[in-house]
Amino acid sequence: MITRSVVVQSQLKQNDQPRPAGRTSVGVSFAASLTFEGVHQRFGSKDVLCGIDLSAEPGQILCLLGPSGSGKTTLLRIAAGIERQSRGRLLLNGEVMASESVFVPPEHRGVGLMFQDYALFPHMTLLKNVAFGLTGLSSSAARTAAASALERVGLSGRGDQYPHMLSGGEQQRVALARALAPRPSVLLMDEPFSGLDSRLKDTIRTDTLQILRESRATAIVVTHDAEEAMRMGDRIALLRDGRLIQTGTGRELYRDPVNLFAAGFFSELNVIEAEARGGRVVTALGPVATTRCDDGAKLTVALRLNGLRLGTGEAGVTGRVLSRRFLGGVDLFTVAVEGVDEPLRSRMRAGTVPENCRDVVVSVDPLAVIVFEKDASDR
Ligand SMILES: Nc1ncnc2c1ncn2[C@@H]1O[C@H](COP(=O)(O)OP(=O)(O)OP(=O)(O)O)[C@@H](O)[C@H]1O
């Protein structure tokens, strides 16, 4: 998580004159590409980022996804210019912003930054908060631009209020207005929805997405939530321990993960051992897929929970229900199956398995199966 110590003020472009009052748009940014080339970061004896090669195209929303400590925020801080990388280069529209010999300070990068805790100034009105970064404008032009930005996020007429008078969702929108008001070419957002409760999150996320699309800024959004990354990102970069594991669309990462870690980040999995036999992937649940591996090859099979079906009469192996939990739309089961060491988990549409059913027939949906060669499963 980014600390709130620095607010990056975006530099205004020469032709970025404020729009006349009454216009609804915050204004369109001149979207830029942002490229990390071989970026390495070392803190003390620890390598926190290891050779990151990654680009966000103009106007694209790129989500940095990964578990805590994977280096997402550090990458964002390097893009903002709050941190300087140990090796590698950062380019904005092909122009070097940071390298061994160059370092463009944050305020000259045209990059906006939105903090996880919004970092609004409590003693300033909303209008002043939003106008804070508009240092290149006269005070009246800054006020007009700030009012327009507040209007765009649905807070017109609230400029005289103070942050404590707003709900969490409204504060998030003020922070977004402040970040967008200087029309940055790249907007960097660190876990922008983490402070919101889950219902509000959906609405605010949808609104934010729409505002980002309208502003046409390139955006880099940090999140540790795979579903959020899929909802927001045109592309997703999955990080682990400072390394880029996979980049692609949400669909690509979900359907074709490069390893077990990537698969597990996008869905809950059962993991079982398997062997190649006669062109098939054979497990204790029976054959679950085809394979080109030689007979005897050791494989790891990942089964999504919604693809492990429990029934009473279908073909499959027998399982013993160990637990059952009602989760609203689905029932969550744990089931013991002979030949599988750990209990398997299954999500079934609520009510499809009769109550008090102890023995079930377990079968596998082929679409929910991902097979990895054993040695490659976690590279
Ligand atoms: N200034 C620093 N000095 C030393 N270590 C640091 C510094 N900043 C970050 N780290 C370490 O670098 C690693 C990556 O941290 P970073 O905040 O980038 O991860 P993250 O993926 O954003 O995590 P989170 O989701 O928890 O915010 C962590 O192990 C962290 O402790």
The ligand as an ORCA input file, in Angstrom:
! r2SCAN-3c Opt
* xyz 0 1
  N      11.126      1.066      1.198
  C      11.233     -0.242      1.391
  N      12.268     -0.774      2.082
  C      12.400     -2.100      2.267
  N      11.529     -3.008      1.787
  C      10.463     -2.547      1.097
  C      10.258     -1.150      0.872
  N       9.107     -1.021      0.140
  C       8.629     -2.255     -0.056
  N       9.434     -3.177      0.509
  C       9.240     -4.631      0.456
  O       9.067     -4.980     -0.891
  C       8.145     -6.044     -1.020
  C       7.063     -5.654     -2.002
  O       6.285     -4.644     -1.404
  P       5.062     -3.954     -2.170
  O       4.444     -2.985     -1.232
  O       5.528     -3.452     -3.479
  O       4.118     -5.216     -2.406
  P       2.586     -5.248     -2.781
  O       2.450     -6.334     -3.776
  O       2.108     -3.899     -3.205
  O       1.932     -5.661     -1.402
  P       0.533     -5.187     -0.708
  O      -0.561     -5.777     -1.581
  O       0.591     -5.823      0.638
  O       0.505     -3.690     -0.676
  C       7.632     -6.347      0.367
  O       8.339     -7.463      0.863
  C       7.970     -5.097      1.147
  O       8.200     -5.397      2.501
*
